[in-house]
Each structure stands twice: as C-alpha cells, then as structure tokens.
Amino acid sequence: MCDFISWKEKAKKQLLAQKSMLLKTFSLTVPKGYKHKTQLSTLKRKNFHYFNDAVTDKNFRNATKKLIPGKTYEVKIVNIGSRLTSEECMDVYTREKAIFTGAQGLLLVCQLKKEEFPKGKRTLSFDEKKALYKDVYGDHMVPYVDCRSGGDYRFRLAYFANSCIADDCLLLFCDGE
C-alpha cells in the first residue's frame, strides 16, 4: 500500500510539473531603502484601478520571508495550466525552490517591474497559510494582481480555500541559496 501511495504522489507531482509553464523570468533588486514593516504603506493606490483596503502592513506583517535590501532575486511567473488547490500551488513554490514573499513581494514587482505581469491573468503571491491575512470570517486571503488586457491593474485578495483556475499565474521569488 505504501508503494502505491508514493507512486501516486510522484505521478501527481509530475503531472503538476507538466501542466505548469514558465511564462517569464526576470531579475529584481530590492531597493536599499526597502523596509519590510512599512512596504505596503508605500503603495500609490492611484496607480491601481482597484485596490483592496485590507492589504496593509498590519494585516500582512507576518510574511514568511522578508526580502533583503540590495539583494537581487530571480523572479518567475508561472502559469499553473489547470485548476489546482492552494496546497498544490504551494507545491509549485517547493518544486521551484521559491520563497514565500506574500503581499510584499507582489507589491515590489508592481512598483519596479509592473510591465512583467501577464495581461488578462491573475498573478497570485502565496505565503504560508499561517502568515496570510484572515478576514472577519476567519478565511485566509492570498494577494494577487489582476492585469486587464486594457492595462488596468487591480490589487485584490483571493480566498486561500478556493482552487486556482487554469489562467492563474504564480509569482515566485527565488534567492538561489
């Protein structure tokens, strides 16, 4: 029975790897003056067609990995290619050796490399579940940017419990260590 379970897990991981597709890779250097504690308050909301007011430094203060000022990261945008659970999306982070940066990483890309977001898609930035903001109903929320084909950007939150759809992308920061 154990062999069947391990075989099934391996097959599932292979299928996930085949379905997800790397769309872009680019370098991003965190500005020297970057401060994790106040990163989300540096946002210029007027640059977004819509912005969820729950995206605050207080609500997303427990990021698993804090970005390091002056450090250059390899950033990947991966199209997930099929409907996945949030746990399966997080498996992509593990497979790619990516770090969980949550809302702070997503906002930094918005500020420095906005043009890299794929048009017509949602790009989610996961963090470990315990580090995500919980709304008034106790639901964990995952930040994402929705880049419309017309050029409008929306900074929103998705329910962690819901599956990601085939058109969604994941934002992955890889530190190479």
Phi, psi and omega in degrees: 000320181297321179298321180295318181295315180294322176297317180297318178297317179297317179296319179297317179294321178295318179297317178299317179297323180289325183284323181280145185225129177291121179267318185209153169223135177208161178266146176220123177259125179290127180303147181303326182273010182298132176232113183304316184301331184239013183304314185289337178282350179278355182295136173261098185300334180294344178281359182239141176292326177216144177217126180285122183294347179281351179278093181226162177301322180295314183289333182241036184284341187261036181307139181299316182235123177270131180291146186259123178304135179087346182276143176258130179247150169271125181249132179240143170244119185245127173278126186285336170079348178198170178289126181228155171283165177297323178297321178292324175298318180294331175297328177297320177301315180296314181299321183271001182058040180270160178255154179273114181245349176055218185295326182295316178296319179298315180294321180299319176295320177302320183283324188252334187218041185307324182294347180283341180294133178291136180288143177076015182226158171266136176242113183265148177235099184282159169221169175301145186306318183294341181268350182281151175297139174251129180284183184297341179265000179087010179275134176285140185239137180252126179286146175209158173248130177253113181257106181288154180301331179281357178103358176285138177247137178232130179256110188231181177233140177243153177288129177300323184293337181280150177287154173275146181265167187300330181277354182287154176236159176244140177262119185240123172262126179242128185260357174070010180260000000 
